[in-house]
């Protein structure tokens, strides 16, 4: 532990991925502070954050209030930030977020809630920010500051290179932050480019800081903030100078920490474990970019693995790693045959993106395959695509000569066009009207059904939102032998992880005899690497081409791509090539591509 503390300049606590242990621990710390101060007749001053990271903490605090009587009447809150010029009633404002997810469900006094006001006139911003700082000081300073962390290392909206002595102020948002906000606003052009934020010095003034990071997309910046020297380009690294700060992270966000990725650096390792041997060899193959037969003893010695190469010969290590990976590769004869297979996809293109090649193989092997799409993904269809659909529907009616249908479709085109024009005229966009949402839903469902038809899968259905109840009904109806689900480890409140969570909870309600086998695939997260995967399904060139064609059916998603980014089929091609190059380093050159999976083991 002492060596870990030397390596990690900030205390880090790691929690299992698919559990609620992390938010419960953070909520308990906050609840204990509130209770202690209530007993002393003192207020508790909380600095609060928004976004996916603290959402489950707020849900747990609400539960503690409702079920255990946690009293927020003496709590004074100060939020970190707010988008500049965004009305507080806007669906994406942080004011709306806090009331919708927290304040409306607890007994905090309205006058004790402080959230930066985005509609402050620009001419009065400096005065307003000084008043915000003064209010924090007048309350006695912040007792506990809750933080998330951006992919670029920002805390609050303190973007890279923010001064260490900065206070509450108006800031410009960088491109990484703007791109990450697109999923809420729908288009990068609708994302506010400025925000009011507490400064670094303001945050550092808190008596205690709790930072939450979840998901493998946060792993690189967590390592940078915790292990590297203080760097203004990674603002969260300033927290190394605070006397009472802890990072609470899940296993995915901790995956780049040295103690997880390279545990041999920190102390003695039990090298008798074949999995650890393969992990070490895998690290060297990636780090040195050498094929396995080109590794030398010096490569191990220069990467803190002297003990490994002294205990086990190089040839034995090479053979162990090669055999471990080779054993995971399933031939066509080893694939499931004549089974009932159920494929769950969080979005309507995730099955094709994550396992389109394997879908083709499963169908060819005579399996009864059905695909279930857990959300419609309507929000990811651009307005012009929906407008085009409405126009196509009208033109079809005109060709058919059905006057009543022509009139209805003309009204639809007018309604949709008028709303889209209103959205364009508004500064930060408007919520979709029901007609527009329905069209976007139909676009995504038609694309998914068409792709299934191409793969020879006649059965597909749409859940319109993941719930345990609906998932269990589907599983019990299909009675699958094998279930596939997306194993991406992104934000815990993302569609991918919520979908996996409800699948796991549904399966746990079944008896061990009724419970199907569960294989996890990946889409947004990096493919399971050979040393991580349990199953590797090799693909032929024809199957890779078939997978690419399957993505082309999801044309609406290519329209969302920014200039200079790859289309979906190009991303598949690149990922296939990258994974194949990794496998080749083990000396396995028999195939042109793979899809990798992990077996989920139920406790």
VOFI-162012 format. One record per residue: residue in one letter; x, y, z of N, C-alpha, C in turn. Coordinates in steps of 0.2 Angstrom, whole numbers, plus 5000, padded with zeros to 4 digits. Each point is the difference from the previous one (the first is absolute). Layout:
<nodes>
aXYZXYZXYZ...
</nodes>
This chain:
<nodes>
x500449945000499650065000500450065000x500650005004500450065000500350014993x500249954996500350014993499450034996x499449985001499550034996499950075001x500050025007500050075002500550044997x500649974999500650044997499850014992x499749954997499950014993499450044999x499549995004499450044999500050065005x500050064997500150065004499350035004x499549964998499350015003499749945002x499750005005499749935003499449984995x500049944998499549974995499749945003x499350005000499749945002499649974994x500149944999499749964994499449965002x499550004996499449965001499849964994x499749945001499849964995499550044995x500149984993499650034995499350005001x499749954999499249995000499750005007x500250045004499750005007499850075002x499750015005499850075003500450025006x500649965001500450015006500350075000x500250024994500450074999499550065002x499450014997499650055002499850005007x499949935003499750005007500650025004x500649994999500650025004500050075001x500050034994500050084999499450035004x499449974999499450035003500149995008x500249955002500149995007500550055003x500550014997500550065002499650065001x499650024995499750065000499450005005x499749955001499449995005500350005007x500649975001500350015007500250075002x500250044995500250075001499450045002x499449994996499450035001499749985007x500049945002499849985006500450035006x500649994999500550035006499850075001x500050044994499950075001499350025003x499549964997499350015003500049995007x500349955003500149995007500350055004x500450044997500350065003499750064998x499450004997499650064998500450044995x500449974996500450044995499849984993x500150054996499949994993500549954996x499849974995500549964996500050044993x500650014998500150044994500349954995x499649994994500249954995500150034994x500649984997500150024993499849954995x499650014995499649954997500250004992x500049944997500249994993499449984996x500050004994499549974996500349954995x499649974996500249954995499849935003x500349954996499949935001500349985007x500650025001500449985005499750005007x499750065002499750005007499249985000x499749984994499349995000499849955005x500449945000499849955005500150025007x500550045001500050035007499450045002x499850044996499450045001499449955002x499949954996499549955000500049975007x500649985002500149975007499950055005x500250065000499850055005499250015000x499750004995499350005000499749945004x500249954998499849945004500150005007x500650035002500150005007499650055004x499850064996499550055002499349975001x499849964995499349975001499949945004x500549965000500049945004500350005007x500550055001500450005006499950075004x499750044997499950075003500550045000x500550004995500650044999499750074999x500250055005499750075000500550054996x499750034995500450044996499850085001x499650015006499750065001500650055002x500649985002500550055002500650004994x499849964995500649994995499950074996x500650024998500150064995500449974994x499850014994500349974995500350054995x500549994997500350044995500249964994x499750014994500249964994500650034997x500449954997500650024996499950054995x499549994995500050034994499350004997x500050044994499450014996500250034994x499649974994500150034994499850074999x500450044997499950085000499550014994x499550045002499450024995499549945000x500149955003499549945000499450025005x499450004998499550015005499949955005x499950015007500049955005499449954999x499550014996499549954998500249964994x500550014997500249964994500249935002x499849954996500049935003500849985001x500450044997500749985001500450055005x499650045003500450045005500149965006x500550025004500249975006499550025005x499750065000499550015004499449955000x499849984994499549954999500249945002x500749984999500249935002500049995007x500250065004500049995007499349995003x499650044998499350005002499649934998x500249984994499649944997500349945004x500650005002500349945002500250005008x499950065003500250005007499650055004x500050064999499750055005499349995000x499649984995499349995001499849945004x500449965002499949945004500250005007x500350065002500350005007499750075003x500150015007499750055003500550065001x500550014995500450065000499650064999x500250055003499650075000500250034993x499550034997500250034993500550065001x500050045005500550055001500749985001x500149935002500649975001500349974994x499750004994500249984994500450054996x500649994998500450054996500249964994x499850034994500249974994500250064995x500650004997500150064996499550014995x499850074999499550024995500250014994x499849964995500350014993499850064996x499450035003499750064996500350075003x500550005004500350065003500350044994x499850064999500350044994500750005000x500350004995500750004999500450055003x499750065001500250065003500150005007x499649955003500049995007500349935003x500349974995500349935002500550015006x500550044999500550015005499750015007x499550055000499750015007499649945002x499749974996499649945002500549945003x500549994996500549955003500350025006x500150065001500350025007499549995005x499350014999499549995005499949925001x500149964995500049935001500649985005x500650024999500549995004499950025007x499750065001499850035006499549965004x499549974996499549965003500349935003x500549984997500349945002500450015007x500350065000500450015006499550025006x499550044998499550015005499749945003x499949954996499849935003500549975004x500650025000500549975004500449954996x500050014994500449954995499749944999x500249964995499749944998500349945004x499549965003500349955005500249944995x499549984995500249944996499950034993x500549994995499950024993499949934996x499549994997499949944995500250024993x500449964997500350014994499949954995x500050014994500149954994500750024997x500149974994500650024997499949994992x500250054996499949994993500649964997x499849984994500549964996500750044999x500050065000500650045000500250035006x499749975006500350025006499750065004x499450024997499750065003499649985006x500050055005499649995006499550075000x499449995001499550054998500150024993x500050064998500250024993500750035000x500449985004500750025000500449964995x500050034994500349964994500850005001x500349964996500750005000500350075000x500650005004500450065000499650065005x499549985003499650045005500550025005x500150065002500550025006499849975006x500549995004499949965007499750055005x500050074999499850055004499350034998x499749964995499450034997499449995005x499550054999499450005004499449994996x499450015002499449994996500050064994x499949974994500150054995499649974993x500050044995499749984994500649974996x499949944997500549974996499849974993x500449994995499949974994500149935001x499649964997500049935000500449974994x500449955002500549974994499649954996x500349984994499749964996499849935002x500449975005499849945003499450005004x499950055004499450015004499450024995x500150044995499450014995499849934997x500549964998499849944996499649955005x500350005006499749965005499250025002x499950064999499350035002499549994994x500349974994499550004994499549955002x500149955003499549955002499450035003x500150055004499450035004499750054995x500450044996499750064996499849984993x500349944998499849974993500450034995x500350055000500550034995500550045003x500650004998500550045003499950074999x499650024995499950074999499550035005x499649965004499650025005500350005007x500649975001500350005006500250075002x499950025006500250075002500849995001x500350064997500850005000500350035006x499650035005500350035006499649975006x500350015005499749985007500250045006x499650005005500350035006500249945005x500650015002500249945004500450035007x499949965005500550015006500749994997x500550045003500749994998500349945003x500749994998500449955004500150025007x500150065001500250025007499349995004x499550024997499349995004499949935002x500149954995500049935002500549985005x500650024999500549985005499950035007x499550045001499950035006499549965004x499749954997499649955004500449965005x499649995006500449965005500149934998x499649974996500049934997499849994993x500349974996499849994993499949924998x499549994997499849934998499950004993x500549974996499950004993499849934997x499550004996499749944997500249994993x500349944998500249994993499749934998x499749994995499749934998500150004993x500149934998500149994992500750004998x500149954995500750004997500250064996x499550044998500250064996500450055005x499949995007500350055005500649975002x500249944998500649975003500750034999x500150034994500650034998500150065004x499550045001500050075004500149995007x499649945003500149995007500749985001x500449964996500749995001500450065000x499950044995500450065000499950055006x499450015002499850045006500349975006x500149945001500249965006500749995000x500349984995500749975000500550054997x499850044995500550054997500150065005x500550044999500150065004499450054998x499950055004499550054999500250034993x499450014996500150024993499450054999x500150064998499450044999499649984994x500349964995499649974995499549955002x500149975006499549955004499850045006x499550045000499850045006499949965006x499749944999499949965006500649985004x500650004997500649995003500250055006x499750064999500150055006499849975006x499549955000499749975006500549965004x500649994997500649975004500250045006x499950074999500250045005499550015006x499449974999499550005005500149955006x499950025006500149965006499549945001x499450014997499549955002499649994993x500349964996499649984994500149934998x499449974998500049934998499749994993x500349964996499649984993499749945002x499350004998499649935000499949984993x500249954998500049974993499849935000x499749994994499849934999500649964997x500049944999500549964997500250024993x499550024996500150024994500550075000x499850055004500350065000500749995003x500149955004500749985003500549964996x499749984994500449954996500750024997x500150075000500750024998500450025006x499849995006500450015006500649955000x500650025002500549955000499949945004x499750005005499849955005499649944996x499650034995499549954997500349984993x500350054996500349984994500749975000x500450025005500749975000500149995008x499749955003500149995007500749985002x500349974995500749985001500550055002x499850064998500450065002500050025007x499549985004499950025007500349955005x500149944998500349955004499949934998x500249955004500049934998499349984997x500149954995499449984997500049925000x499449975001500049925000500049994992x500649984997500049994993499849934998x499849965005499749934998499350004997x499750065000499350014997500150014993x499849954996500150014992499750064998x499450025003499750064997500450075001x500450005006500450055001500650004995x500249944999500650004995499850024993x499449984998499750034994499950075000x499850035005499950075001500650044999x500549975003500750035000500350004993x499949944996500350004994499650044995x499350015001499650044996500250075001x500150025006500350075001500650014996x500549965000500650014997499950004992x499549964997499950004993499750074998x499650035004499750064999500550065001x500449995005500550065002500650004996x500249944997500650004996499850004993x499449984998499849994993500449954997x500249955004500349944997499649944999x500149954995499749945000500349965006x499649955002500249965006500749964999x500149984994500749964999500650055000x499850075000500650055000500150025007x499649985005500250035007500649975003x500450045004500649975003500050015007x500449975004500050015007500150075002x500450044996500150075001499350045000x499549984996499450035000499650005006x500149945003499749995007500350035005x500750005000500450045005499950075000x499950034994499950075000499350035001x499649955001499350025002499849975007x500449995004499949985007499849935001x500249964995499849935001500649955001x500550025003500649965001499849945004x499550005005499849945003499749954996x499650024995499649964996500549964995x500550034997500549974996500549965003x500150015007500449965004499749945002x499350005001499649945002499849964995x499950034994499749964994500450014994x500249954996500450014994499650044995x500350044996499750034994499649964996x500349944998499649964995499449975004x500049995006499449985004499550055000x500250065001499550065000499750014994x500450004994499750004994499549954998x500249945002499549944999499450015004x500050025006499450015004499650054997x500250064998499650054998499749984993x500449974996499749984993499549945001x500149965005499549945001499350035003x500150055005499450035003499650044995x500350034996499650044995499749954995x500449964997499849954995499449965003x500049985006499449965003499450045000x500050074999499450045000499750004993x500349994995499850004993499549944999x499450024998499549954999500049994992x500149934998499849994993499350004999x499849994993499350004999499749945003x500349955000499749935003499950015008x500450055003499950015007499450055002x499850034995499550055001499349975002x499650045004499349975002499649984993x499749955001499649974994499349985002x499550024996499349985001499850025007x500250065003499850035006499550064999x499750025006499650065000500550055002x500150064996500550055002499650075000x500150035005499750075001500550055000x500050054996500550055000499750075002x500250035006499850065002500550054998x499750064997500450064998499750065003x500450045003499850065003499750054995x500350014994499850044995499949954994x499650034995499849964994500649984995x500650025001500549984996500649975004x499949995006500549975005500249934998x499549964998500149934999500449994994x499950044995500450004994500750025001x500150065003500650025002500449965004x499749975005500449965005500149934998x499549974996500149924999499749994993x500050044995499749994994500349934996x500649995001500349944997499849945004x499950005006499849945004499249994999x499750054999499249994998500049964994x500450014995500049964994500149935001x500549995004500249935002499549965003x499750045005499549975004499449984996x499850044995499449984996500249944995x500650004998500249954995500049935004x500150005007500149945004499349985002x499550034997499349975001499750035007x500350055003499750025006499450044999x499550005005499450045000500250075003x500250054996500350065002499450065000x500050035006499550065000500450065003x499950064997500350065003499550045004x500250035005499650045004500450075001x499650054998500350075001499750045006x500450025004499850025007499850075000x500250044995499850074999499950014993x499650054998499950024993500650044997x500350045004500650044998499750054995x499450025001499750064996500450065001x500350025006500350065001500650014995x500349944998500650014996499850004992x499450014998499850024993500050074999x500450034996500050074998499350024997x499850075002499450024998499950004992x500550014996499950004993499849934997x500349955004499849934998499349985001x499750035006499349995001499650044996x500250064998499650044995500049974993x500549964998500149974994499549945000x499949965006499649955000499350024999x499850065004499350024999499850024993x500550034996499950024993500049934996x500449955001499949944997499349975001x499850005006499349985001499550034996x500050075000499650044996500049984992x500650004998500149984993499749934998x500149955005499749944999499250004999x499750045005499350015000499850034993x500450054998499850034994500049954994x500549965000500049954995499449955000x499849985006499549965001499350034999x500050075000499450044998499449995005x500249995007499550005005500050075003x499450034999499950075001500150015008x499649965004500050015007500749995003x500449954997500749995003500450064998x499950024994500450064997499950065005x499450015002499950065004500349995007x500049945003500349995006500750005000x500349984995500750004999500350074999x499650044996500250074999500050045007x499549985004499950035006500649985005x500249944999500649985004500750034997x500150014994500550034997500050085003x499550035000499950075002500250005007x499749965004500150005008500849995001x500249954997500749985002500550064997x499950024994500450064997500050065005x499450025002499950065004500449995007x499949945003500449995006500850004999x500249974995500750004998500350074999x499650044997500250074999500050045006x499549995005500050035006500649985004x500249935000500649985003500650044998x500150014993500550034997500150075003x499450035000500050075002500150015008x499949955004500250015007500749995001x500350035005500750005001500349935002x499649975005500349945003499549944998x499650004995499649954998499349995004x499649964997499349995004499949925000x499749985005499849925000499649984994x500149944998499649984994499349995002x499550024995499349995001499949934999x499449975002499949935000500049974992x499850044996500049984993500749994997x500550045002500650004998500449945004x499849995006500349945004499849934997x499450004998499749944997500349984993x500150054996500449994994500749985001x500350035004500749985002500049935002x499549985004500049935003499949954994x499550024995499949964995500649994995x500450054999500650004996500549955003x500150005007500549965003499749925000x499449995001499749945001500049964993x499950044994500049984994500749984998x500550045002500749984998500249945004x499849995006500249945004499749944997x499350004998499649954997500349984993x500250054997500349984993500749975001x500450025004500649975002499949925002x499649995004499849935002499849964995x499650034995499849964994500549984996x500550054999500649994996500449945003x500049995007500449955003499649935000x499450014998499649945001499749985006x499950065004499650005007499350024999x499549965000499350024999499750045006x500349985006499750035006500450055004x499750065000500350065004499450035004x500250035005499550045004500350065003x499650055002500250065003499750015007x500450025005499850005007499850085002x500350054996499850075002500250015007x500649985002500250015007500249945004x500649995003500249945003499750005007x499649955002499749995007500149935001x500149985007500149935002499449964998x499450035001499349974999500049984992x500150044996499949994993500549954997x500650015003500649954998499849935002x499849995006499849945003499449964996x499550044998499549984996500349974993x500450044997500349984994500449935000x500450005006500449945001499649945001x499550015004499549945002499749984993x499850054996499649984994500549964995x500650024999500449974995500449945003x500150005007500349945003500749994996x500450045000500750004996500449955004x500549974996500549965003500650055001x500150054996500550045000499850074999x500250055004499850074999500750044999x500050054995500550044999499850075003x500450045003499950075002500650045000x499950064999500650055000500350015006x500749995000500450005007500450075000x499850054996500350065001500050035007x500650035002500150025007500050084999x499550034998500050075000499750035006x499750065000499750035006499449955002x499949995007499649965002499250024999x499950064998499350024998500050004992x500549984996499950004993499549944998x499850004994499549954998500349935000x500750004998500349945000500149965007x500250045005500049975006499449995004x499550044999499349995002499749944997x500149994994499749944997500349945002x500750005001500349945003499849985007x499950065004499849995007499349975000x499550024996499349975001500149934997x500449984995500149934998500249965006x500550025003500349965006499549995005x499650055002499550005005499549954998x499850004994499449964997500349935001x500649984997500349945001500049975007x500250045004500149985007499349985003x499550024998499349985002499849934998x500449974995499949934998500449955004x499749945000500449955003500649984996x500549975003500649994997499949954994x499449965000499949954995499650044994x499750065002499650034994500550064997x500550025004500450054998500449994994x500050044995500449984994500750025001x500549984995500750025000500050074997x500450045003500150074998500750024998x500050024993500650024997500050084999x500550035002500050084999500550024994x499750044996500450034995500150085001x500450034996500250075001499850044994x499950065001499950054994500450065001x499850045005500450075001500649995004x500049955004500749995004500449964995x500750005002500549964996499849935000x500149964994499849935000500449965006x499749955002500349965005500649974997x500650025003500649984997500149925001x500549974996500149935001500149975007x500450045004500149975007499450015004x499550054998499450015004499449964998x500049984994499449974997499949925003x499449985000499949935001499949964993x499750044995499949964994500250054994x500349974995500250044994499749964994x499650044997499749974994500350034994x500349964996500450024994499550014994x500250054996499550024995500450004993x499649984995500350004993499950074997x500350014995500050064996499250014998x499749954998499350014998499550025006x500249975006499650025006500150075002x500750024999500150075002499750054995x499949984994499750044995499250005001x499849945002499350005002499850055006x500550005005499950045006500050084998x500450014995500050074997499450024997x499749954996499450024996499450005005x500149975006499550005005500050075003x500550035001500150075002499750054995x500149994994499750054995499350005000x499649955003499350015001499850055005x500550025004499950055005500350074998x499750024994500350064997499950065004x499450005004499950065004500550025005x500449955002500650015005500650034996x500149994994500550034997500050074999x499350035000499950074999500350045006x500049975006500250035006500850015000x500349974996500850005000500250074998x500550035004500350064998500549994994x500150064997500550004995500749975002x500249964996500749975002500049945004x499449985003499949945003499849944996x500149945002499949944996499349985000x499749974995499349985000500049935004x499449985001500049945004500349944997x500049994994500349944997500850015000x500250065000500750015000500349995007x499650015005500249995007500049925001x499549974997500149925001500649984997x500150024994500649984996500650015004x500150065003500650025004500049965007x499549995003500049965006500249924999x499749984994500249934998500749994999x500350054996500750004999500450005006x499850055004500450015006500049945005x499549975001499949945004500449944997x500049994993500349954996500850015001x500250065000500750015001500349985007x499550015005500249985007500149925000x499549974997500049935000500649974996x500250034995500649984996500650005004x500150055005500650005004500149945004x499449965001500149945004500349944995x500050024994500249954995499549964997x499350035000499449974998499850044993x500149974995499950044993499549964996x499649965003499549964996499450034997x499950065003499350034998500150084999x499550034997500150074998499650045005x499649985005499750045005499749965005x499850035006499749965005499450055004x499649975003499550035005500149975006x500150035006500249985006499550015005x499949955005499550005005500249985007x499650025005500249975006499449965003x500149955003499449965003499950045007x499350015001499950035007499849945005x500450015005499949945006499550035005x499449975001499650025005500249985007x500050045005500249985007499649955002
</nodes>
